[in-house]
């Protein structure tokens, strides 16, 4: 008689509050070319990023996407993946490992000339400096959203 049970049920699916970093806005370009192509692109993105069949943790998938983007020379995409990874809980020590591997696999020259001055490395430095200054993770995430978010013209995905 002193035990109570409470169940919570969602009666409707609510749209996000818009705070999720870096939505795949580039997908909005494909329907301009062809509606079916647009649907294929959305379906492919959902299969890749939202399917419950995926085995690797989401954060690991973001880091793999980051390194693949670097290998393809897409530093803006790499920066977006780094920000998403950090906001989703990846520790900066894991990012240290990623950058060490990038220097190893890509070479010191490539790292110095391409990665060092990139938005990717600027986001990494913001994280590391924020942590050294004792800023909270929430503060750092907010700074990342502001500096590397959709409002920054260098990071925008135009559609």
C-alpha positions in Angstrom: 0.0 0.0 0.0 3.0 2.3 0.3 4.3 1.5 -3.2 3.4 3.6 -6.2 4.1 3.0 -9.9 4.1 5.8 -12.4 4.3 5.3 -16.2 5.2 8.1 -18.6 4.1 7.7 -22.2 4.8 10.0 -25.1 1.6 10.8 -26.9 3.2 12.7 -29.7 6.7 12.9 -31.2 8.0 16.4 -30.5 10.3 18.2 -32.9 13.8 19.0 -31.6 14.4 22.4 -30.0 16.9 23.3 -32.7 19.8 23.0 -30.4 21.2 19.9 -32.0 24.5 20.9 -33.6 24.9 20.8 -37.4 21.8 19.3 -38.8 22.4 17.8 -42.3 21.1 20.9 -44.1 23.0 20.0 -47.3 20.4 17.3 -47.8 17.9 20.1 -48.7 19.8 20.7 -51.9 19.1 17.3 -53.5 15.3 17.7 -54.0 16.1 20.8 -56.1 17.8 18.5 -58.5 15.2 15.7 -58.3 12.6 14.9 -55.6 13.4 11.2 -55.7 17.1 11.9 -55.3 16.3 14.1 -52.3 14.4 11.2 -50.7 17.2 8.8 -51.5 19.7 11.2 -49.8 17.5 11.5 -46.7 16.9 7.8 -46.5 20.7 7.1 -46.9 21.5 9.7 -44.1 18.8 8.1 -41.8 20.2 4.6 -42.5 23.7 5.8 -41.8 23.2 7.9 -38.7 19.8 7.0 -37.1 19.4 3.3 -37.7 19.2 1.1 -34.6 21.0 -1.6 -36.7 24.3 0.3 -36.3 26.8 -1.5 -34.1 29.4 1.1 -33.4 28.6 3.8 -30.8 27.5 7.1 -32.3 30.5 8.9 -30.8 32.9 6.4 -32.5 31.0 6.9 -35.8 31.5 10.6 -35.5 35.2 10.2 -34.9 35.5 7.9 -37.9 33.6 10.4 -40.0 35.9 13.2 -38.8 39.0 11.3 -39.9 37.5 10.2 -43.2 36.7 13.9 -43.9 40.3 14.9 -43.1 41.5 12.2 -45.5 39.2 13.5 -48.2 40.3 17.1 -47.6 36.9 18.2 -46.2 38.1 20.2 -43.1 34.7 22.0 -42.6 33.0 18.6 -42.4 35.7 17.3 -40.1 35.2 20.4 -37.8 31.5 19.7 -37.7 32.0 16.1 -36.7 34.5 17.1 -34.0 32.0 19.6 -32.5 29.2 17.0 -32.6 31.4 14.4 -31.0 32.4 16.7 -28.2 28.8 17.8 -27.6 27.8 14.2 -27.5 30.3 13.4 -24.7 33.6 12.5 -26.4 36.4 13.4 -24.0 39.2 15.7 -25.1 41.7 12.9 -24.4 40.0 10.9 -27.2 40.4 13.9 -29.4 44.1 14.0 -28.5 44.4 10.4 -29.7 42.7 11.4 -33.0 45.0 14.3 -33.7 48.1 12.2 -32.8 46.9 9.6 -35.3 46.2 12.3 -37.9 49.8 13.6 -37.5 51.1 10.0 -37.7 49.0 8.9 -40.7 48.9 12.1 -42.7 52.5 13.3 -41.9 53.9 16.2 -40.1 54.0 18.4 -43.2 50.3 17.8 -44.0 49.3 18.3 -40.4 51.3 21.5 -40.1 50.1 23.1 -43.4 46.5 21.7 -43.7 45.2 20.6 -40.3 46.9 23.2 -38.1 45.3 26.3 -39.7 41.9 24.6 -40.3 38.6 25.2 -38.5 38.9 21.6 -37.3 42.1 22.4 -35.3 40.6 25.7 -34.1 37.7 23.9 -32.6 40.1 21.4 -31.0 42.1 24.3 -29.5 39.0 26.0 -28.2 38.1 22.8 -26.3 41.6 22.3 -24.9 42.0 25.9 -23.9 38.6 26.0 -22.4 39.3 23.0 -20.3 42.7 24.5 -19.2 40.9 27.6 -18.1 38.5 25.5 -16.0 35.4 26.3 -18.1 32.6 23.8 -17.8 31.7 21.4 -20.6 28.4 23.3 -21.1 30.3 26.5 -21.5 32.7 25.0 -24.0 29.8 23.4 -25.9 28.1 26.8 -26.1 31.3 28.4 -27.4 31.6 25.6 -30.0 28.0 26.2 -31.2 28.6 29.9 -31.4 32.0 29.9 -33.1 31.5 26.8 -35.3 27.7 26.7 -35.7 25.4 27.4 -38.6 25.6 31.2 -37.9 29.3 31.3 -38.8 29.6 31.9 -42.6 32.7 29.7 -42.8 30.7 26.7 -41.4 27.3 27.2 -43.0 25.9 24.7 -45.4 24.2 26.8 -48.0 21.0 25.5 -49.4 
